[in-house]
Amino acid sequence: MTGVLFCCVTPELALQFSAMEKDVDITKAVRQHVEMEQFFTGFAAKGKAKEPEQQQQDGNGAAAEAAGELEKIADEVRQCRKCDLGSLRTNAVPGEGNANARIVFVGEGPGADEDAQGRPFVGRAGQLLDKVIAAMGLKRSDVFICNILKCRPPENRDPRPDEIISCLPYLQRQIELINPEIIVALGAHAARTLLNTNKSIGQLRGQFQQYYAGLGRPPVKLMPTYHTAYLLRNYSKENRQRVWEDMKKVLAELGLPIPKQAGK
């Protein structure tokens, strides 16, 4: 799908939000920008009903096309210099996984291990996330894993407004292409940004929320939960059980079996 961009997020726009660091209204501004872009580029027209074989062929073709488009976004991320992080990183971390995933996991930003390898969630927090995914009866290759920021902030500090403004459109396009049934927001920064809210993760987790992907698109169910890095810092049976309860709700929503021994 091609089109003409009528507006862009500029450094000047980022400066307008510098005083809003405690708010997440910047997400709303970026979302409005992307929604306007989608409005002018148009949407796919509905066609006649197709036979099952044709639908399967189209589905396979659509998945392959989505994978190709995701790789194009990844290439854009690797070349991106929209904010200062582009000159500070070792490697950009676009995200990876199944282009036809039913679940997309979204974290805050890459850490040192991710920056070194260019892959999301490969450090200690990532290893714990792998265990969570395995406990759900899934494999890493079944899901898509990414972050709000595509480059590591120095010393793993919190994302800044201009950095979120620069990076968020990449994530929004990834979610649009994958079209998952559920997004799992790992931690406060991911949940607040995607939901455009200032609520704490304690207030949000455990309850399905709605992520609005853009004009003309139905909302995607979003489950906020604790980041696995938080679990490592505050490891307890109670916190582990809370995350598992959240994941059981995700599995139930997808109609997938819930492993009996996991989470104990």
SVG drawing of the C-alpha trace seen along z (x, -y; Angstrom):
<svg xmlns="http://www.w3.org/2000/svg" viewBox="-18 -23 46 53">
<polyline fill="none" stroke="black" stroke-width="0.4" points="0.0,0.0 1.5,-3.3 0.6,-6.9 1.9,-10.3 2.9,-11.5 1.3,-14.8 3.0,-15.4 6.0,-14.1 7.2,-14.1 10.0,-16.6 12.5,-17.5 10.5,-20.7 7.4,-18.6 9.5,-16.6 10.5,-19.7 6.9,-20.7 6.5,-17.7 9.7,-18.1 7.7,-19.5 5.4,-16.5 7.9,-13.9 5.7,-12.7 2.7,-12.3 2.2,-9.9 0.1,-12.2 3.0,-12.2 1.7,-8.8 -1.6,-10.3 0.2,-12.9 2.2,-10.3 -0.9,-8.1 -2.8,-11.0 0.0,-11.5 0.0,-7.9 -3.8,-7.8 -3.8,-10.8 -1.2,-9.2 -3.3,-6.0 -6.4,-8.1 -4.7,-9.6 -3.0,-6.5 -6.3,-4.6 -7.4,-1.1 -7.7,2.2 -11.0,2.6 -13.2,5.5 -13.6,8.1 -16.0,11.0 -16.0,14.1 -13.3,16.6 -13.1,20.4 -11.3,22.0 -8.3,23.1 -8.0,19.6 -8.3,18.2 -5.5,20.5 -3.3,19.4 -4.0,15.8 -3.3,16.4 0.1,17.9 0.9,15.1 -0.2,12.5 2.0,14.0 5.0,14.0 4.3,10.4 4.0,9.4 7.3,11.0 8.9,9.1 7.4,5.8 8.6,6.5 12.1,6.9 11.8,3.6 10.9,1.9 13.8,3.6 16.1,2.2 14.7,-1.3 15.3,-0.9 18.9,0.1 19.5,-3.0 17.4,-5.3 19.1,-8.4 15.9,-10.2 17.1,-10.7 20.5,-10.7 20.2,-7.0 21.0,-6.2 24.5,-7.4 25.0,-5.8 23.9,-2.3 26.0,0.7 23.1,2.4 19.5,1.4 17.0,4.0 14.0,3.9 12.3,7.0 11.9,10.6 9.5,13.5 6.5,14.8 5.0,12.5 1.7,14.3 1.9,14.3 -1.2,14.4 0.7,12.8 3.1,9.8 5.2,9.2 6.3,5.5 8.9,4.4 10.5,1.0 13.8,1.0 17.0,3.0 19.5,3.6 23.3,4.2 23.0,7.8 20.3,6.8 22.4,3.9 25.4,6.2 23.5,8.8 20.8,6.7 18.1,9.1 15.3,8.4 15.2,10.1 18.4,12.2 19.8,11.2 18.7,12.5 15.2,10.9 14.9,12.4 15.9,15.9 13.1,15.6 10.7,14.5 11.6,17.6 10.7,19.6 7.3,17.8 6.6,18.5 7.6,22.1 5.4,22.4 2.5,21.3 3.1,24.2 4.5,22.0 7.9,21.4 9.7,18.1 9.2,18.7 5.4,18.7 5.3,15.1 6.7,11.7 9.0,9.9 9.9,6.2 10.2,3.0 8.9,-0.5 12.4,-1.8 14.5,-0.2 17.9,-1.4 19.3,-1.1 19.2,-4.2 22.5,-4.9 22.7,-3.0 19.2,-1.6 17.6,-4.9 13.9,-5.6 12.8,-6.5 12.6,-10.2 9.6,-11.8 11.5,-12.6 12.8,-9.0 9.3,-7.6 8.0,-9.9 10.8,-8.8 10.4,-5.1 6.7,-4.5 5.6,-4.6 7.9,-1.7 6.2,0.4 2.7,-0.7 3.5,0.4 4.8,3.8 1.6,4.3 -0.5,3.3 1.3,5.8 1.2,8.7 -2.3,8.0 -2.1,10.0 -5.0,11.1 -3.3,10.1 -0.5,7.7 1.3,8.4 2.8,5.2 5.7,6.0 6.1,3.4 4.9,-0.1 6.6,-2.0 5.2,0.4 1.7,0.4 1.5,-3.3 2.8,-4.2 0.5,-1.8 -2.6,-2.7 -1.8,-6.4 -2.3,-6.4 -0.5,-7.3 -1.8,-4.5 0.7,-2.3 1.4,1.3 -0.1,2.5 -3.4,0.8 -3.3,2.1 -2.0,5.7 -4.4,8.6 -7.1,6.9 -7.5,6.8 -7.2,3.3 -7.7,2.1 -5.0,0.9 -6.2,-1.2 -4.2,-0.5 -5.6,-3.3 -8.5,-4.6 -10.8,-1.9 -9.1,0.9 -10.7,2.8 -8.9,2.5 -6.5,5.2 -6.7,6.7 -3.8,5.8 -2.7,7.6 -0.3,5.5 1.9,7.5 5.2,7.1 8.4,6.9 10.6,10.0 13.4,7.6 11.1,6.5 10.6,10.2 14.4,10.7 14.7,7.7 11.7,8.5 11.6,12.3 8.9,13.9 6.3,16.6 3.6,13.9 5.0,11.9 5.7,15.0 2.1,16.2 0.7,12.8 2.5,13.0 1.3,16.5 -2.3,15.6 -2.0,12.9 -0.6,15.4 -3.4,17.9 -5.9,15.2 -4.1,14.7 -4.2,18.4 -7.9,18.6 -8.7,15.7 -6.9,17.4 -8.7,20.7 -5.3,22.4 -4.8,25.1 -3.4,24.0 -0.5,26.3 -1.4,27.6 2.1,27.6 3.3,24.2 3.5,21.3 3.6,23.5"/>
</svg>
